[in-house]
Amino acid sequence: MSTPSFKDILSKSQQQALAKLSKPEPTVTAQKTPVAADRPTSHDDKQLFLQAMHGVVPLKNTPTVSQKKPTAVDDNTLRRRMAAQGDEQIGGTLSDMQALLNPVAGEAYLSYKNPTLQNKVFEQLKQGKLRWYDAVDLHGSSIEEARSAVQLLIHQSINQGETVVKIVHGKGKDAIIKTCVNGWLRQMNEVMAFVSAPANDGGNGAVLVLLKKKKLGD
């Protein structure tokens, strides 16, 4: 007879307990929580931007100027300039009263032509085809300041050989400055013609003025 083994002498319940102990415990593999890829920090963003912009040259902003912008009126400055130039009688003695006796409305279209001026040239002025060189803005001026500014503008322009200027008189509720400009220009021998400006140059709030050419030796 064979010798009984260790398992044979154990009771059935003990054998079952031993079987449980001999089975390997199932291993649990911990799953790692997926980690999102590191996002670039603000420092990384800056570095990427600098790398992307490497070699880029900023465009140069070169302004182009074709005409002078209307300048505001400073009465004291106007007086000093005119006194220094020794000529305060451009246009002669202009009559404010004569101008004010013929009022014009703020939206009125102004037009004047010297009889000796060719119609072709006058039409070019009306159509805005003649380039203006200098301008003055009379907004906020008194009648005296506006008169001095108009006289100085015309005096300087004739001396510089400029034939077309722009006067921005505005419209206003009572259009006093517009009325005065209309009257003054009609009194000045230096003025060959004037018309209300095209819409892109101020419309009925401004006039384009054609001046006599300066003669050699004047």
Secondary structure, DSSP 8 states (H G I E B T S, - for coil): -----TTTTS-HHHHHHHHHHHS------------------HHHHHHHHHHHTTT-----------S---EE--HHHHHHHHHHHT---TTSS--HHHHHTS---TT---EEE-TTS-HHHHHHHHTT-S---EEEE-TT--HHHHHHHHHHHHHHHHHTT--EEEEE----SS-HHHHHHHHHHHH-TTEEEEEE--GGGTGGGEEEEEE----TT-
